[in-house]
Structures are given as structure tokens and as C-alpha cells.
Amino acid sequence: MRKLLNTLYVSTEGAYLRRDGLNVVVEVERVEKLRVPLHLLGGIAVFGQVSLSPALMGSLAEAGVVTAFFSMTGRFLARVEGPVSGNVLLRREQYRVMDDGPACTRLARGIVAAKALNQRGVLQRALRDHGSALADTAREALSAAIDRMQDIARRALHETDLDRLRGHEGEAAALYFGVFGHALRVADLALAFRGRNRRPPMDPPNALISFIYTLLVHDCRGALEGVGLDPAAGFLHRLRPGRPSLALDLMEELRAPLADRLALSMLNRRELGPSDFRVMENGAVLLVETSRKTVLTAWQERKREEIEHPFLKERTTLGLLPHVQASLLARTLRGDLDVYPALIWK
């Protein structure tokens, strides 16, 4: 459990939240673990088997503090809020920005730049840790991609046209996945990466990446709903029926450090092998059921790791990053922040 910005996040199984005067008290097995003044909170997010007393629920609603409930895996369940809410104003501003090309570009360019820099970080890590074992051509390809992605991020930060910004994002993705295979340290040709492909994935690395991306967008969607944003109304991704465009926007900066690094780690450490995948009649490659459970377990373990948030300068778990970024995005739309601080992995 931890407090970040003005939101209290509680994910300890069996935790109980109650009111004590003007304070929110968090107890685990009847032992007080945390006490936060009610007036310092703008929201509470609880994950899994966490209970709140009726008295606290009433006080939170009366004080305008939103309580969001999530499953332990991050699936959004419900929001509880009092009769007066700024939610409609937040969504109105979200839709206004969505329909304003220059405003969309100003918000989205930080996301694109952060995505390119985080992808660059994955390649830098591969070159640093395993460059000596690579062929000269592979090292040169990684080095060239690293240099170009720095330039793409710089151009994205100064871009004023939304379509050109999308072009920068596409250029970075093509460059990144063009050399991604060099970060794989598996000799088995059955696990070879053959360029980014999806719908359906045609090789094991793509099947794994796509599966983890599905988990990540699920978490991003829940985080956006938790702060009152519409996950379908995005800024970088175009609107399509049934498409969670804003969730896809939010996950862009998180793909490389959370999903891609996990996929590389599981393959390079031989935690998954050829037998963990099956090839369908149409050539599509899918994870077998038992292997999906293995990935889900690794994903939940990954989410428990901690980093210092580069903008907040506070410790947080990786699993809370979508929620923190969603909160920062909401603050930006409200005008509390001049520029959305997209996550750049250090």
C-alpha cells in the first residue's frame, strides 16, 4: 500500500480501511499499517480482497473522494463517488482535446518521444549486456538503430502535425522491431523472431509479445476508468468502434519497459521453449494453455517490482505505473500540469 500524488493505493490482501476521526486508517489483521488525513486524498484505489467500513465509504463520498475497485489482476470493477463530481468536466475536456488537432499533438508528442526512448533503452541494454557475443553486423545494426531512435524522439518532441507525429511513431516501431531479433539470445530456429507480425502472430516471440500487450492494455484501460477518463477517446490512436484508443495511447510508453523486456527475459532465460507454443493450420502461433499461466505468473511478479518514478521521485511498483500515468494524464487535462509527463524509463 502506498500514497502517490493524492491517491491511496491498497493491494494488500485482507486489508481493512476504516475512518478514525478525519483520518483514513489501513489495517491488516487488526494492526494499523497506514494513516492518512482524509483531506489529503482525492482518490482511493483498492485491488483484490480489500474491505472498507460503511462509515468510511460515507465520509469519502461526502468529501468528494472517489473510490475505485479493481480485481487483483487490475481489471476495473466499479467507482464509488458522491453526488458532486468533476468527472463530467474531465471527460468534456478529454473530448475537446480529442477534437482539437494541435492540442492532441501537444499531448501525444510526449507519448511518442517516450515510447521511442524506452524502445531505445531496450536496445541499449541488449547491446550493453550481450554485445560482445553478437556478430559485427548485429552490433552495428543495434548501434545505428539506437542513434536513429534518439533523433526520432527529438523530432517527435517538436512535431506540430498529428499525422506526421504518427509517422514518427511508425518509423520508430519499424526501426525497433527491425533489430529486435538481435536482443534474443536463443539459438533454436523454432524461436526465431521474423519481424513484427500480429493478427495472427506467426512466430513464438510475436505470440508472446502480443499476449503480454493484451495484458498491458487491459491494465491501462482499467487505470483510465479508475480516474474517470473514457478509454475509447484517444489522442494518438484514431477512433474506431470498440477500440480502446486512449488505453492504447497510455500503453505506448509502457510497452518496451514492461512488456518487451519481460518477453525477452522469458525467452533468453529459457523459461519458455518451442513446446510452449503451438502452430495452427493457418500458420498462426499461439501459447499453449499451461504456458499462458506461466506468463501470467511472470507478469504478476514483474508488476510487483519497484522503481523510482522519474517524475514523482517516489518509489512505486511497476503494476501501479498505468494508474499513476492515468492520474497524471487526468491532471494534465484538468490544467493542473502544463505538459503530460510521459514515463521515460531510466
ChimeraX attribute file (.defattr): number of C-alpha atoms within 10 A of each C-alpha:
attribute: neighborCount
match mode: 1-to-1
recipient: residues
	/A:1	17
	/A:2	12
	/A:3	18
	/A:4	17
	/A:5	14
	/A:6	14
	/A:7	21
	/A:8	19
	/A:9	19
	/A:10	20
	/A:11	17
	/A:12	17
	/A:13	14
	/A:14	14
	/A:15	23
	/A:16	20
	/A:17	24
	/A:18	18
	/A:19	22
	/A:20	14
	/A:21	10
	/A:22	12
	/A:23	17
	/A:24	23
	/A:25	20
	/A:26	23
	/A:27	18
	/A:28	15
	/A:29	9
	/A:30	10
	/A:31	10
	/A:32	13
	/A:33	12
	/A:34	15
	/A:35	15
	/A:36	16
	/A:37	13
	/A:38	20
	/A:39	14
	/A:40	15
	/A:41	21
	/A:42	16
	/A:43	23
	/A:44	21
	/A:45	21
	/A:46	24
	/A:47	23
	/A:48	18
	/A:49	16
	/A:50	21
	/A:51	16
	/A:52	17
	/A:53	11
	/A:54	12
	/A:55	12
	/A:56	20
	/A:57	20
	/A:58	15
	/A:59	16
	/A:60	24
	/A:61	17
	/A:62	14
	/A:63	16
	/A:64	20
	/A:65	24
	/A:66	25
	/A:67	23
	/A:68	23
	/A:69	22
	/A:70	22
	/A:71	16
	/A:72	16
	/A:73	16
	/A:74	23
	/A:75	20
	/A:76	21
	/A:77	13
	/A:78	14
	/A:79	16
	/A:80	17
	/A:81	20
	/A:82	16
	/A:83	8
	/A:84	10
	/A:85	14
	/A:86	11
	/A:87	15
	/A:88	11
	/A:89	12
	/A:90	20
	/A:91	18
	/A:92	15
	/A:93	17
	/A:94	21
	/A:95	16
	/A:96	14
	/A:97	20
	/A:98	21
	/A:99	14
	/A:100	11
	/A:101	15
	/A:102	15
	/A:103	15
	/A:104	20
	/A:105	26
	/A:106	20
	/A:107	23
	/A:108	26
	/A:109	29
	/A:110	23
	/A:111	28
	/A:112	27
	/A:113	30
	/A:114	23
	/A:115	28
	/A:116	32
	/A:117	26
	/A:118	25
	/A:119	30
	/A:120	26
	/A:121	19
	/A:122	21
	/A:123	22
	/A:124	18
	/A:125	13
	/A:126	21
	/A:127	21
	/A:128	10
	/A:129	11
	/A:130	15
	/A:131	19
	/A:132	10
	/A:133	11
	/A:134	15
	/A:135	11
	/A:136	10
	/A:137	10
	/A:138	17
	/A:139	19
	/A:140	14
	/A:141	15
	/A:142	24
	/A:143	17
	/A:144	13
	/A:145	21
	/A:146	23
	/A:147	11
	/A:148	18
	/A:149	25
	/A:150	17
	/A:151	15
	/A:152	19
	/A:153	25
	/A:154	15
	/A:155	16
	/A:156	27
	/A:157	19
	/A:158	14
	/A:159	20
	/A:160	17
	/A:161	16
	/A:162	20
	/A:163	13
	/A:164	13
	/A:165	23
	/A:166	19
	/A:167	13
	/A:168	22
	/A:169	23
	/A:170	14
	/A:171	15
	/A:172	26
	/A:173	16
	/A:174	14
	/A:175	21
	/A:176	23
	/A:177	17
	/A:178	17
	/A:179	21
	/A:180	21
	/A:181	18
	/A:182	22
	/A:183	24
	/A:184	19
	/A:185	19
	/A:186	18
	/A:187	9
	/A:188	9
	/A:189	8
	/A:190	14
	/A:191	19
	/A:192	16
	/A:193	22
	/A:194	15
	/A:195	17
	/A:196	20
	/A:197	15
	/A:198	14
	/A:199	8
	/A:200	14
	/A:201	19
	/A:202	21
	/A:203	24
	/A:204	26
	/A:205	28
	/A:206	23
	/A:207	24
	/A:208	26
	/A:209	20
	/A:210	22
	/A:211	19
	/A:212	22
	/A:213	21
	/A:214	12
	/A:215	16
	/A:216	25
	/A:217	23
	/A:218	19
	/A:219	23
	/A:220	30
	/A:221	27
	/A:222	27
	/A:223	29
	/A:224	25
	/A:225	20
	/A:226	27
	/A:227	26
	/A:228	21
	/A:229	28
	/A:230	20
	/A:231	20
	/A:232	20
	/A:233	23
	/A:234	25
	/A:235	27
	/A:236	25
	/A:237	17
	/A:238	14
	/A:239	15
	/A:240	10
	/A:241	7
	/A:242	7
	/A:243	15
	/A:244	21
	/A:245	23
	/A:246	26
	/A:247	28
	/A:248	23
	/A:249	22
	/A:250	29
	/A:251	24
	/A:252	25
	/A:253	26
	/A:254	28
	/A:255	21
	/A:256	23
	/A:257	19
	/A:258	22
	/A:259	23
	/A:260	20
	/A:261	17
	/A:262	20
	/A:263	25
	/A:264	22
	/A:265	16
	/A:266	17
	/A:267	19
	/A:268	16
	/A:269	11
	/A:270	12
	/A:271	14
	/A:272	20
	/A:273	17
	/A:274	14
	/A:275	10
	/A:276	16
	/A:277	23
	/A:278	16
	/A:279	14
	/A:280	10
	/A:281	7
	/A:282	8
	/A:283	12
	/A:284	16
	/A:285	21
	/A:286	24
	/A:287	20
	/A:288	14
	/A:289	10
	/A:290	11
	/A:291	18
	/A:292	17
	/A:293	12
	/A:294	15
	/A:295	20
	/A:296	16
	/A:297	12
	/A:298	15
	/A:299	20
	/A:300	14
	/A:301	12
	/A:302	16
	/A:303	16
	/A:304	13
	/A:305	11
	/A:306	14
	/A:307	15
	/A:308	14
	/A:309	18
	/A:310	14
	/A:311	11
	/A:312	13
	/A:313	9
	/A:314	12
	/A:315	14
	/A:316	20
	/A:317	16
	/A:318	22
	/A:319	21
	/A:320	19
	/A:321	21
	/A:322	25
	/A:323	26
	/A:324	23
	/A:325	22
	/A:326	25
	/A:327	23
	/A:328	22
	/A:329	24
	/A:330	23
	/A:331	17
	/A:332	16
	/A:333	23
	/A:334	16
	/A:335	13
	/A:336	12
	/A:337	13
	/A:338	11
	/A:339	15
	/A:340	21
	/A:341	18
	/A:342	24
	/A:343	25
	/A:344	21
	/A:345	21
	/A:346	11
